[in-house]
Amino acid sequence: MARPGAVVVGGGIAGVMTALELARRGESVTLIDRWEPGHSRASSTDYNRVIRAIHGRDEFYTLWAREARLRWMELQAEIGQRLYYECGALILATQGHCHWEDATAETFDKLGVPYYRFSAAETAARFPQFDTTSIAYSLYEPEAGMIMAHRGVRAGLELFQRAGGRVERGHVTTDADERLVLNGKPLDADLIVVATGPWMADMYPRTVKPITAVVGVNVLYTSTPDGDASFDQENMPCWIDHGEKSFGLPSTEGSGVKAAVVIPDKIDLDNDERLIRRETLARTRSYIRKRFPGLVGQKVVDSKFNQIILTPDTHFIVDWHPKHDNVLLAGGCSGHLYKHGPVFGDFVAGVGRREYGTADRFKIAGRRKLSPAESPSGR
Ligand SMILES: Cc1cc2nc3c(=O)[nH]c(=O)nc-3n(C[C@H](O)[C@H](O)[C@H](O)COP(=O)(O)OP(=O)(O)OC[C@H]3O[C@@H](n4cnc5c(N)ncnc54)[C@H](O)[C@@H]3O)c2cc1C
């Protein structure tokens, strides 16, 4: 059998978008995943993910997010399904936690990204769902919103298959030399892109594990009041509330409000039951009491327990394996990769075909922790 042109391992948003872009560049591509792409354990498959250009002082991701918004609109038109809701995004700058928000406003001014700056009183008048008592000010980015995440993965997969791509089920492992193995045999191709998300750390104990941490995150969906549409995406934006270590998305297509209090948790990717944690329930209720008085007494109607893989500087990984020069590692989500998916896939495809080199920030070597003010994610 001829050696295949390109193999992409991993069918989350990073792998699917890379596979699609490689196929569109004329490559013969096989995408392999352990489970059916879109499965519940993957990081990419909650109902929805926020898309916003808000990235502190980081111009690179701000521009990528602006481009990704257009790409998602194109994909949505192409697939004929709703993938993007432009409900806007609000960052709440809490007293004493404004560095990242101040830096975001400067970046937006410089790059011409549309936004509004509201005082606490103006925020409450514009978005009465929020109690703004502890807020210094807010930034509202109107050309932001949410991507329907599970549907986005499935749409990308469908477009990939329409472009001639093949999808196979299989568990790719690595040997002691971090060489790829499938069904007991070396996995070989001109190009192999490994986009296995949080699983990449255990697959690459020498190359990826030392620069990453895998963190479980449990998020809950809360019901909206009977007969009241004010918490739906038509009337409420996504939000980021760094001072409260929270973010969230309004109710969409009946999902309930996703008010996520981030409590970093341990997770066993393959063996944990994906159930609600008691602590998250208590902390989410207390957050809702503080920020959303109109949701007090509402019930948890759904939940998601999945994970992020964090790099020290929260930059993604797009780099060649140091010993295997046909293996390109692509991921390092750091809690913000989903929205960039179409641009990320396009970039990885170009690096994989050696049309250009990777960006310095995506290299495996030389990672260091950034201060919250420097960080693209404010972490
Ligand atoms: C709670 C939460 C909220 C988030 N919010 C946002 C947000 O608002 N906006 C945003 O942009 N991002 C957000 N993110 C981050 C975003 O979801 C991730 O960065 C992104 O989904 C990562 O995609 P991925 O393709 O790298 O990984 P995954 O989606 O996990 O995909 C990896 C795939 O690889 C497969 N795989 C793994 N190992 C193997 C193997 N050995 N062989 C074969 N296949 C394998 C898996 O089965 C899986 O399908 C959030 C993440 C979390 C957890």
The ligand as a Gaussian input file, in Angstrom:
#p B3LYP/6-31G(d) Opt

LIG

0 1
 C      -14.984000      24.740000      30.173000
 C      -14.258000      25.211000      28.956000
 C      -14.611000      26.414000      28.374000
 C      -13.943000      26.858000      27.236000
 N      -14.363000      28.027000      26.677000
 C      -13.808000      28.418000      25.515000
 C      -14.320000      29.550000      24.854000
 O      -15.280000      30.173000      25.333000
 N      -13.756000      29.927000      23.675000
 C      -12.724000      29.240000      23.118000
 O      -12.254000      29.632000      22.050000
 N      -12.229000      28.141000      23.714000
 C      -12.742000      27.711000      24.891000
 N      -12.292000      26.598000      25.513000
 C      -11.129000      25.899000      24.942000
 C      -11.505000      25.059000      23.741000
 O      -12.661000      24.323000      23.980000
 C      -10.315000      24.146000      23.429000
 O       -9.154000      24.934000      23.322000
 C      -10.489000      23.362000      22.137000
 O      -11.743000      22.756000      22.091000
 C       -9.367000      22.307000      22.023000
 O       -9.586000      21.541000      20.876000
 P       -8.636000      20.349000      20.477000
 O       -9.054000      19.893000      19.134000
 O       -7.213000      20.747000      20.692000
 O       -8.911000      19.193000      21.571000
 P      -10.152000      18.184000      21.700000
 O      -11.425000      18.840000      21.350000
 O      -10.078000      17.559000      23.060000
 O       -9.889000      17.068000      20.611000
 C       -8.899000      16.110000      20.752000
 C       -9.348000      14.866000      19.990000
 O       -8.247000      13.956000      19.906000
 C       -8.731000      12.628000      20.079000
 N       -7.650000      11.805000      20.582000
 C       -7.003000      11.971000      21.753000
 N       -6.024000      11.040000      21.884000
 C       -6.071000      10.287000      20.764000
 C       -5.301000       9.190000      20.326000
 N       -4.331000       8.704000      21.091000
 N       -5.621000       8.617000      19.136000
 C       -6.636000       9.102000      18.383000
 N       -7.383000      10.178000      18.763000
 C       -7.103000      10.767000      19.930000
 C       -9.852000      12.807000      21.103000
 O      -10.738000      11.699000      21.081000
 C      -10.481000      14.126000      20.674000
 O      -11.553000      13.913000      19.779000
 C      -12.910000      26.102000      26.661000
 C      -12.555000      24.883000      27.237000
 C      -13.219000      24.431000      28.361000
 C      -12.856000      23.106000      28.952000

